[in-house]
Amino acid sequence: AQSVTQLGSHVSVSEGALVLLRCNYSSSVPPYLFWYVQYPNQGLQLLLKYTSAATLVKGINGFEAEFKKSETSFHLTKPSAHMSDAAEYFCAVSVIKAAGNKLTFGGGTRVLVKP
Amino acid sequence: DTEVTQTPKHLVMGMTNKKSLKCEQHMGHRAMYWYKQKAKKPPELMFVYSYEKLSINESVPSRFSPECPNSSLLNLHLHALQPEDSALYLCASSQDGTSGGLTDTQYFGPGTRLTVL
């Protein structure tokens, strides 16, 4: 069964510091992985996705993620945090079902940015 | 345009009421989804429509009834809900929800915040 685990439900960073959000996947087949961001009282917005074309994936708002098969990881990073990065971040994997696809989400990581 | 719209933004209903949530997209997508999100939790899939046919029902109670009148619209009819059904209901769409669309990006609407009294 395909699943993702996010390590750390809360992360606190100072403005200008590195943001690192951890996601590990479990999959017996090549996974298709996604990072979404959710700002307060809003829906989810796609940050980036991994579809096996390149192991380093660049997304919106300066975020990027690196797929590491040996570590079964897809960690999200941003070199310099902005106050506007305060949000909930979800890692997700696309799961094959006979009737179609579904996204399975990790538990989420809430990012707090300190001035 | 990658916009998915949902109405209403907020909804308060009693346990005996009947109400509907609406979702619309004009991206030409053929797959649409309903998710339920409780506070401080990730979204949980409820239903998937692919080419206007219900393809996935994640064992959702019958008090939730989805409907896909056409490829752009998705409704969720609510009846006899319980207080524990209070949550953010998110709609999403993607180009192709079939097993061949593993790399499909799902685009989410802003959600309807539902409170059941």
Interface residues (C-beta under 8 A of the other chain):
Chain A: Y32 F34 Y36 N41 Q42 G43 L44 Q45 L46 K49 T51 F90 S94 I96 K97 A98 A99 G100 N101 K102 L103 F105 G106 G107 G108
Chain B: V4 Q6 A31 K40 K41 P42 P43 L45 V48 S50 S55 I56 L90 A92 G97 T98 S99 G101 L102 T103 D104 T105 Q106 Y107 F108 G109 P110 G111 R113
